[in-house]
């Protein structure tokens, strides 16, 4: 089983965006809830998040909690030069 690397945006952060930006994000990016569902199906040994888009007043911890709310396995936020 391999790790899954994936970009993600905050569902809660969408609320502060204009309807046009919300449509853009839904069309070209993956929400935290959508990613959690995909990762649950894929069952990677590790979910590695990158290109993280919080939006609004959402903090890093709140955003990570969004993902963990729907995905209970191991998840990390990618940092430059990290090795997984």
Phi and psi in radians as a Rosetta constraint file:
Dihedral C 1 N 2 CA 2 C 2 CIRCULARHARMONIC -1.935 0.35
Dihedral N 2 CA 2 C 2 N 3 CIRCULARHARMONIC 2.871 0.35
Dihedral C 2 N 3 CA 3 C 3 CIRCULARHARMONIC -1.286 0.35
Dihedral N 3 CA 3 C 3 N 4 CIRCULARHARMONIC 2.773 0.35
Dihedral C 3 N 4 CA 4 C 4 CIRCULARHARMONIC -1.997 0.35
Dihedral N 4 CA 4 C 4 N 5 CIRCULARHARMONIC 2.092 0.35
Dihedral C 4 N 5 CA 5 C 5 CIRCULARHARMONIC -1.760 0.35
Dihedral N 5 CA 5 C 5 N 6 CIRCULARHARMONIC 2.262 0.35
Dihedral C 5 N 6 CA 6 C 6 CIRCULARHARMONIC -2.681 0.35
Dihedral N 6 CA 6 C 6 N 7 CIRCULARHARMONIC 2.526 0.35
Dihedral C 6 N 7 CA 7 C 7 CIRCULARHARMONIC -1.449 0.35
Dihedral N 7 CA 7 C 7 N 8 CIRCULARHARMONIC 2.800 0.35
Dihedral C 7 N 8 CA 8 C 8 CIRCULARHARMONIC -2.816 0.35
Dihedral N 8 CA 8 C 8 N 9 CIRCULARHARMONIC 2.575 0.35
Dihedral C 8 N 9 CA 9 C 9 CIRCULARHARMONIC -2.122 0.35
Dihedral N 9 CA 9 C 9 N 10 CIRCULARHARMONIC 2.763 0.35
Dihedral C 9 N 10 CA 10 C 10 CIRCULARHARMONIC -1.378 0.35
Dihedral N 10 CA 10 C 10 N 11 CIRCULARHARMONIC 2.256 0.35
Dihedral C 10 N 11 CA 11 C 11 CIRCULARHARMONIC -1.091 0.35
Dihedral N 11 CA 11 C 11 N 12 CIRCULARHARMONIC -0.792 0.35
Dihedral C 11 N 12 CA 12 C 12 CIRCULARHARMONIC -1.133 0.35
Dihedral N 12 CA 12 C 12 N 13 CIRCULARHARMONIC -0.622 0.35
Dihedral C 12 N 13 CA 13 C 13 CIRCULARHARMONIC -1.144 0.35
Dihedral N 13 CA 13 C 13 N 14 CIRCULARHARMONIC -0.388 0.35
Dihedral C 13 N 14 CA 14 C 14 CIRCULARHARMONIC -1.081 0.35
Dihedral N 14 CA 14 C 14 N 15 CIRCULARHARMONIC -0.529 0.35
Dihedral C 14 N 15 CA 15 C 15 CIRCULARHARMONIC -1.072 0.35
Dihedral N 15 CA 15 C 15 N 16 CIRCULARHARMONIC -0.444 0.35
Dihedral C 15 N 16 CA 16 C 16 CIRCULARHARMONIC -1.540 0.35
Dihedral N 16 CA 16 C 16 N 17 CIRCULARHARMONIC -0.105 0.35
Dihedral C 16 N 17 CA 17 C 17 CIRCULARHARMONIC -1.594 0.35
Dihedral N 17 CA 17 C 17 N 18 CIRCULARHARMONIC 2.721 0.35
Dihedral C 17 N 18 CA 18 C 18 CIRCULARHARMONIC -1.177 0.35
Dihedral N 18 CA 18 C 18 N 19 CIRCULARHARMONIC 2.779 0.35
Dihedral C 18 N 19 CA 19 C 19 CIRCULARHARMONIC -0.978 0.35
Dihedral N 19 CA 19 C 19 N 20 CIRCULARHARMONIC -0.613 0.35
Dihedral C 19 N 20 CA 20 C 20 CIRCULARHARMONIC -1.151 0.35
Dihedral N 20 CA 20 C 20 N 21 CIRCULARHARMONIC -0.744 0.35
Dihedral C 20 N 21 CA 21 C 21 CIRCULARHARMONIC -1.195 0.35
Dihedral N 21 CA 21 C 21 N 22 CIRCULARHARMONIC -0.644 0.35
Dihedral C 21 N 22 CA 22 C 22 CIRCULARHARMONIC -1.062 0.35
Dihedral N 22 CA 22 C 22 N 23 CIRCULARHARMONIC -0.757 0.35
Dihedral C 22 N 23 CA 23 C 23 CIRCULARHARMONIC -1.100 0.35
Dihedral N 23 CA 23 C 23 N 24 CIRCULARHARMONIC -0.745 0.35
Dihedral C 23 N 24 CA 24 C 24 CIRCULARHARMONIC -1.027 0.35
Dihedral N 24 CA 24 C 24 N 25 CIRCULARHARMONIC -0.879 0.35
Dihedral C 24 N 25 CA 25 C 25 CIRCULARHARMONIC -1.073 0.35
Dihedral N 25 CA 25 C 25 N 26 CIRCULARHARMONIC -0.743 0.35
Dihedral C 25 N 26 CA 26 C 26 CIRCULARHARMONIC -1.131 0.35
Dihedral N 26 CA 26 C 26 N 27 CIRCULARHARMONIC -0.528 0.35
Dihedral C 26 N 27 CA 27 C 27 CIRCULARHARMONIC -1.397 0.35
Dihedral N 27 CA 27 C 27 N 28 CIRCULARHARMONIC -0.590 0.35
Dihedral C 27 N 28 CA 28 C 28 CIRCULARHARMONIC -2.123 0.35
Dihedral N 28 CA 28 C 28 N 29 CIRCULARHARMONIC -0.020 0.35
Dihedral C 28 N 29 CA 29 C 29 CIRCULARHARMONIC -2.354 0.35
Dihedral N 29 CA 29 C 29 N 30 CIRCULARHARMONIC 3.054 0.35
Dihedral C 29 N 30 CA 30 C 30 CIRCULARHARMONIC -2.028 0.35
Dihedral N 30 CA 30 C 30 N 31 CIRCULARHARMONIC 2.227 0.35
Dihedral C 30 N 31 CA 31 C 31 CIRCULARHARMONIC -1.308 0.35
Dihedral N 31 CA 31 C 31 N 32 CIRCULARHARMONIC 2.843 0.35
Dihedral C 31 N 32 CA 32 C 32 CIRCULARHARMONIC -1.054 0.35
Dihedral N 32 CA 32 C 32 N 33 CIRCULARHARMONIC -0.685 0.35
Dihedral C 32 N 33 CA 33 C 33 CIRCULARHARMONIC -1.193 0.35
Dihedral N 33 CA 33 C 33 N 34 CIRCULARHARMONIC -0.731 0.35
Dihedral C 33 N 34 CA 34 C 34 CIRCULARHARMONIC -1.110 0.35
Dihedral N 34 CA 34 C 34 N 35 CIRCULARHARMONIC -0.748 0.35
Dihedral C 34 N 35 CA 35 C 35 CIRCULARHARMONIC -1.136 0.35
Dihedral N 35 CA 35 C 35 N 36 CIRCULARHARMONIC -0.711 0.35
Dihedral C 35 N 36 CA 36 C 36 CIRCULARHARMONIC -1.037 0.35
Dihedral N 36 CA 36 C 36 N 37 CIRCULARHARMONIC -0.715 0.35
Dihedral C 36 N 37 CA 37 C 37 CIRCULARHARMONIC -1.132 0.35
Dihedral N 37 CA 37 C 37 N 38 CIRCULARHARMONIC -0.792 0.35
Dihedral C 37 N 38 CA 38 C 38 CIRCULARHARMONIC -1.105 0.35
Dihedral N 38 CA 38 C 38 N 39 CIRCULARHARMONIC -0.748 0.35
Dihedral C 38 N 39 CA 39 C 39 CIRCULARHARMONIC -1.159 0.35
Dihedral N 39 CA 39 C 39 N 40 CIRCULARHARMONIC -0.645 0.35
Dihedral C 39 N 40 CA 40 C 40 CIRCULARHARMONIC -1.069 0.35
Dihedral N 40 CA 40 C 40 N 41 CIRCULARHARMONIC -0.709 0.35
Dihedral C 40 N 41 CA 41 C 41 CIRCULARHARMONIC -1.237 0.35
Dihedral N 41 CA 41 C 41 N 42 CIRCULARHARMONIC -0.694 0.35
Dihedral C 41 N 42 CA 42 C 42 CIRCULARHARMONIC -1.329 0.35
Dihedral N 42 CA 42 C 42 N 43 CIRCULARHARMONIC -0.483 0.35
Dihedral C 42 N 43 CA 43 C 43 CIRCULARHARMONIC 0.910 0.35
Dihedral N 43 CA 43 C 43 N 44 CIRCULARHARMONIC 0.977 0.35
Dihedral C 43 N 44 CA 44 C 44 CIRCULARHARMONIC -1.249 0.35
Dihedral N 44 CA 44 C 44 N 45 CIRCULARHARMONIC 2.803 0.35
Dihedral C 44 N 45 CA 45 C 45 CIRCULARHARMONIC -1.274 0.35
Dihedral N 45 CA 45 C 45 N 46 CIRCULARHARMONIC -0.372 0.35
Dihedral C 45 N 46 CA 46 C 46 CIRCULARHARMONIC -2.717 0.35
Dihedral N 46 CA 46 C 46 N 47 CIRCULARHARMONIC 2.333 0.35
Dihedral C 46 N 47 CA 47 C 47 CIRCULARHARMONIC -1.743 0.35
Dihedral N 47 CA 47 C 47 N 48 CIRCULARHARMONIC 2.059 0.35
Dihedral C 47 N 48 CA 48 C 48 CIRCULARHARMONIC -1.915 0.35
Dihedral N 48 CA 48 C 48 N 49 CIRCULARHARMONIC 2.090 0.35
Dihedral C 48 N 49 CA 49 C 49 CIRCULARHARMONIC -1.712 0.35
Dihedral N 49 CA 49 C 49 N 50 CIRCULARHARMONIC 2.387 0.35
Dihedral C 49 N 50 CA 50 C 50 CIRCULARHARMONIC -2.498 0.35
Dihedral N 50 CA 50 C 50 N 51 CIRCULARHARMONIC 3.038 0.35
Dihedral C 50 N 51 CA 51 C 51 CIRCULARHARMONIC 0.796 0.35
Dihedral N 51 CA 51 C 51 N 52 CIRCULARHARMONIC 0.996 0.35
Dihedral C 51 N 52 CA 52 C 52 CIRCULARHARMONIC -1.511 0.35
Dihedral N 52 CA 52 C 52 N 53 CIRCULARHARMONIC 2.214 0.35
Dihedral C 52 N 53 CA 53 C 53 CIRCULARHARMONIC -2.075 0.35
Dihedral N 53 CA 53 C 53 N 54 CIRCULARHARMONIC 1.886 0.35
Dihedral C 53 N 54 CA 54 C 54 CIRCULARHARMONIC -1.429 0.35
Dihedral N 54 CA 54 C 54 N 55 CIRCULARHARMONIC -1.125 0.35
Dihedral C 54 N 55 CA 55 C 55 CIRCULARHARMONIC 1.475 0.35
Dihedral N 55 CA 55 C 55 N 56 CIRCULARHARMONIC 2.593 0.35
Dihedral C 55 N 56 CA 56 C 56 CIRCULARHARMONIC 1.018 0.35
Dihedral N 56 CA 56 C 56 N 57 CIRCULARHARMONIC -2.457 0.35
Dihedral C 56 N 57 CA 57 C 57 CIRCULARHARMONIC -1.683 0.35
Dihedral N 57 CA 57 C 57 N 58 CIRCULARHARMONIC 0.273 0.35
Dihedral C 57 N 58 CA 58 C 58 CIRCULARHARMONIC -1.247 0.35
Dihedral N 58 CA 58 C 58 N 59 CIRCULARHARMONIC 2.251 0.35
Dihedral C 58 N 59 CA 59 C 59 CIRCULARHARMONIC -1.553 0.35
Dihedral N 59 CA 59 C 59 N 60 CIRCULARHARMONIC 2.931 0.35
Dihedral C 59 N 60 CA 60 C 60 CIRCULARHARMONIC -0.995 0.35
Dihedral N 60 CA 60 C 60 N 61 CIRCULARHARMONIC -0.816 0.35
Dihedral C 60 N 61 CA 61 C 61 CIRCULARHARMONIC -1.110 0.35
Dihedral N 61 CA 61 C 61 N 62 CIRCULARHARMONIC -0.699 0.35
Dihedral C 61 N 62 CA 62 C 62 CIRCULARHARMONIC -1.122 0.35
Dihedral N 62 CA 62 C 62 N 63 CIRCULARHARMONIC -0.733 0.35
Dihedral C 62 N 63 CA 63 C 63 CIRCULARHARMONIC -1.129 0.35
Dihedral N 63 CA 63 C 63 N 64 CIRCULARHARMONIC -0.790 0.35
Dihedral C 63 N 64 CA 64 C 64 CIRCULARHARMONIC -1.114 0.35
Dihedral N 64 CA 64 C 64 N 65 CIRCULARHARMONIC -0.642 0.35
Dihedral C 64 N 65 CA 65 C 65 CIRCULARHARMONIC -1.079 0.35
Dihedral N 65 CA 65 C 65 N 66 CIRCULARHARMONIC -0.600 0.35
Dihedral C 65 N 66 CA 66 C 66 CIRCULARHARMONIC -1.019 0.35
Dihedral N 66 CA 66 C 66 N 67 CIRCULARHARMONIC -0.799 0.35
Dihedral C 66 N 67 CA 67 C 67 CIRCULARHARMONIC -1.162 0.35
Dihedral N 67 CA 67 C 67 N 68 CIRCULARHARMONIC -0.834 0.35
Dihedral C 67 N 68 CA 68 C 68 CIRCULARHARMONIC -1.184 0.35
Dihedral N 68 CA 68 C 68 N 69 CIRCULARHARMONIC -0.374 0.35
Dihedral C 68 N 69 CA 69 C 69 CIRCULARHARMONIC -1.092 0.35
Dihedral N 69 CA 69 C 69 N 70 CIRCULARHARMONIC -0.587 0.35
Dihedral C 69 N 70 CA 70 C 70 CIRCULARHARMONIC -1.927 0.35
Dihedral N 70 CA 70 C 70 N 71 CIRCULARHARMONIC -0.129 0.35
Dihedral C 70 N 71 CA 71 C 71 CIRCULARHARMONIC -2.368 0.35
Dihedral N 71 CA 71 C 71 N 72 CIRCULARHARMONIC 2.034 0.35
Dihedral C 71 N 72 CA 72 C 72 CIRCULARHARMONIC -1.705 0.35
Dihedral N 72 CA 72 C 72 N 73 CIRCULARHARMONIC -0.119 0.35
Dihedral C 72 N 73 CA 73 C 73 CIRCULARHARMONIC -1.470 0.35
Dihedral N 73 CA 73 C 73 N 74 CIRCULARHARMONIC -3.050 0.35
Dihedral C 73 N 74 CA 74 C 74 CIRCULARHARMONIC -1.191 0.35
Dihedral N 74 CA 74 C 74 N 75 CIRCULARHARMONIC 2.246 0.35
Dihedral C 74 N 75 CA 75 C 75 CIRCULARHARMONIC -2.433 0.35
Dihedral N 75 CA 75 C 75 N 76 CIRCULARHARMONIC 2.409 0.35
Dihedral C 75 N 76 CA 76 C 76 CIRCULARHARMONIC -2.344 0.35
Dihedral N 76 CA 76 C 76 N 77 CIRCULARHARMONIC 2.744 0.35
Dihedral C 76 N 77 CA 77 C 77 CIRCULARHARMONIC -1.688 0.35
Dihedral N 77 CA 77 C 77 N 78 CIRCULARHARMONIC 2.171 0.35
Dihedral C 77 N 78 CA 78 C 78 CIRCULARHARMONIC -1.168 0.35
Dihedral N 78 CA 78 C 78 N 79 CIRCULARHARMONIC 2.468 0.35
Dihedral C 78 N 79 CA 79 C 79 CIRCULARHARMONIC -2.231 0.35
Dihedral N 79 CA 79 C 79 N 80 CIRCULARHARMONIC 2.540 0.35
Dihedral C 79 N 80 CA 80 C 80 CIRCULARHARMONIC -0.906 0.35
Dihedral N 80 CA 80 C 80 N 81 CIRCULARHARMONIC 2.360 0.35
Dihedral C 80 N 81 CA 81 C 81 CIRCULARHARMONIC 1.253 0.35
Dihedral N 81 CA 81 C 81 N 82 CIRCULARHARMONIC 0.087 0.35
Dihedral C 81 N 82 CA 82 C 82 CIRCULARHARMONIC -1.206 0.35
Dihedral N 82 CA 82 C 82 N 83 CIRCULARHARMONIC 2.638 0.35
Dihedral C 82 N 83 CA 83 C 83 CIRCULARHARMONIC -2.105 0.35
Dihedral N 83 CA 83 C 83 N 84 CIRCULARHARMONIC 2.284 0.35
